[in-house]
């Protein structure tokens, strides 16, 4: 068994049912955040422009919105949860360390705390997987 198989096996055996509710809530939150980015692209493009990454702003805005909408939908369903979570990690790392940290670590900076919690949850679901009540589990049981 290689390292990835061991991590996947550990995650599948140590996943309580209540974490499925957290996974679904995280997916719905990311989906809603993606919809809000699409509906107000000027705010998101202003955030991306201020990073000075020399990326094309339009490409970055569309990547973030698409990844949140599509990834959030997959995470909520529990379909390809690990892959959808891994796709979210660079976006959330950028949000935590480059965008939201400029306002400082205060309790008033709710976007920073929300980004940090979301990052921790996405990393956790990238490790532990989708859980018992998910499309991944349903497909695994119905393929036999």
C-alpha positions as CSV (number, residue, x, y, z in Angstrom):
1,X,0.0,0.0,0.0
2,X,1.5,3.3,-1.0
3,X,1.1,6.5,1.1
4,X,-2.0,7.8,-0.8
5,X,-3.8,4.5,-0.3
6,X,-3.0,4.5,3.4
7,X,-4.3,8.1,3.8
8,X,-7.5,7.3,1.9
9,X,-8.0,4.1,3.9
10,X,-7.5,6.0,7.2
11,X,-9.8,8.7,6.1
12,X,-12.5,6.3,5.1
13,X,-12.3,4.4,8.5
14,X,-12.2,7.5,10.7
15,X,-15.1,9.5,9.3
16,X,-18.0,10.0,11.7
17,X,-21.4,10.6,10.2
18,X,-21.8,14.1,11.6
19,X,-18.9,15.3,9.4
20,X,-21.1,14.7,6.4
21,X,-23.3,17.5,7.6
22,X,-20.2,19.7,7.9
23,X,-19.1,18.6,4.4
24,X,-22.5,19.5,2.9
25,X,-22.5,22.9,4.7
26,X,-19.0,23.6,3.4
27,X,-20.0,22.7,-0.2
28,X,-23.1,24.9,0.0
29,X,-21.1,27.8,1.4
30,X,-18.5,27.5,-1.4
31,X,-21.2,27.3,-4.0
32,X,-22.9,30.4,-2.6
33,X,-19.6,32.2,-2.4
34,X,-18.9,31.4,-6.1
35,X,-22.4,32.7,-7.0
36,X,-21.7,35.9,-5.1
37,X,-18.4,36.3,-7.0
38,X,-20.1,35.9,-10.3
39,X,-22.8,38.4,-9.4
40,X,-20.2,41.0,-8.3
41,X,-17.1,40.5,-10.4
42,X,-15.9,44.0,-9.9
43,X,-15.2,43.3,-6.2
44,X,-13.4,40.1,-6.9
45,X,-11.4,41.7,-9.7
46,X,-10.4,44.5,-7.4
47,X,-9.2,41.9,-4.8
48,X,-7.2,40.0,-7.5
49,X,-5.7,43.2,-9.0
50,X,-4.4,44.3,-5.6
51,X,-2.3,41.1,-5.3
52,X,0.2,42.1,-8.0
53,X,0.6,38.5,-9.1
54,X,0.8,39.6,-12.8
55,X,-2.0,37.2,-13.6
56,X,-4.7,38.1,-16.0
57,X,-7.4,39.4,-13.7
58,X,-10.3,38.1,-15.8
59,X,-8.8,34.6,-15.8
60,X,-8.2,34.6,-12.1
61,X,-11.7,35.9,-11.4
62,X,-13.3,33.2,-13.6
63,X,-11.1,30.5,-12.1
64,X,-12.1,31.4,-8.5
65,X,-15.8,31.6,-9.3
66,X,-15.8,28.4,-11.4
67,X,-13.7,26.5,-8.8
68,X,-16.1,27.6,-5.9
69,X,-19.3,26.9,-7.8
70,X,-18.2,23.6,-9.3
71,X,-16.1,22.5,-6.4
72,X,-18.7,23.5,-3.8
73,X,-21.4,21.5,-5.7
74,X,-19.1,18.4,-5.8
75,X,-18.2,18.7,-2.1
76,X,-21.9,19.1,-1.1
77,X,-22.8,16.0,-3.1
78,X,-19.7,14.1,-1.8
79,X,-18.6,13.4,-5.4
80,X,-14.8,13.5,-6.0
81,X,-14.5,15.3,-2.6
82,X,-10.8,15.0,-2.3
83,X,-10.1,16.4,-5.8
84,X,-12.7,19.2,-5.3
85,X,-11.1,20.1,-2.0
86,X,-7.6,20.1,-3.4
87,X,-8.7,22.5,-6.1
88,X,-9.9,24.9,-3.4
89,X,-6.7,25.0,-1.4
90,X,-4.7,27.4,-3.6
91,X,-7.6,29.9,-3.7
92,X,-8.1,29.8,0.1
93,X,-4.3,30.0,0.8
94,X,-4.3,33.2,-1.4
95,X,-7.4,34.5,0.4
96,X,-5.9,33.9,3.9
97,X,-2.3,35.0,3.3
98,X,-2.5,37.6,0.6
99,X,-6.0,39.1,0.6
100,X,-7.6,39.1,4.0
101,X,-4.5,39.3,6.2
102,X,-3.8,42.9,5.1
103,X,-6.6,44.0,7.6
104,X,-4.9,42.2,10.5
105,X,-5.8,39.6,13.0
106,X,-8.7,41.2,14.7
107,X,-12.1,39.8,15.6
108,X,-13.6,42.4,13.3
109,X,-11.9,40.9,10.3
110,X,-14.5,38.2,9.8
111,X,-13.5,37.4,6.2
112,X,-10.0,36.3,7.4
113,X,-11.5,34.0,10.1
114,X,-14.1,32.6,7.6
115,X,-11.3,32.0,5.1
116,X,-9.1,30.3,7.7
117,X,-11.9,28.0,8.9
118,X,-12.8,27.2,5.3
119,X,-9.2,26.4,4.5
120,X,-8.9,24.1,7.5
121,X,-12.1,22.3,6.5
122,X,-11.1,21.9,2.9
123,X,-7.7,20.5,4.0
124,X,-9.5,18.1,6.4
125,X,-11.9,16.8,3.7
126,X,-9.0,16.5,1.2
127,X,-7.6,14.0,3.8
128,X,-10.6,12.2,5.2
129,X,-12.7,12.1,2.1
130,X,-16.4,12.3,1.6
131,X,-17.8,10.0,4.2
132,X,-20.6,7.5,4.5
133,X,-23.5,9.6,3.1
134,X,-22.0,10.7,-0.2
135,X,-22.1,10.0,-3.9
136,X,-18.6,8.4,-3.7
137,X,-19.8,5.9,-1.2
138,X,-23.0,5.2,-3.1
139,X,-21.1,4.6,-6.3
140,X,-18.6,2.4,-4.5
141,X,-21.4,0.2,-3.1
142,X,-23.4,0.0,-6.3
143,X,-20.4,-0.9,-8.5
144,X,-20.2,-4.4,-6.9
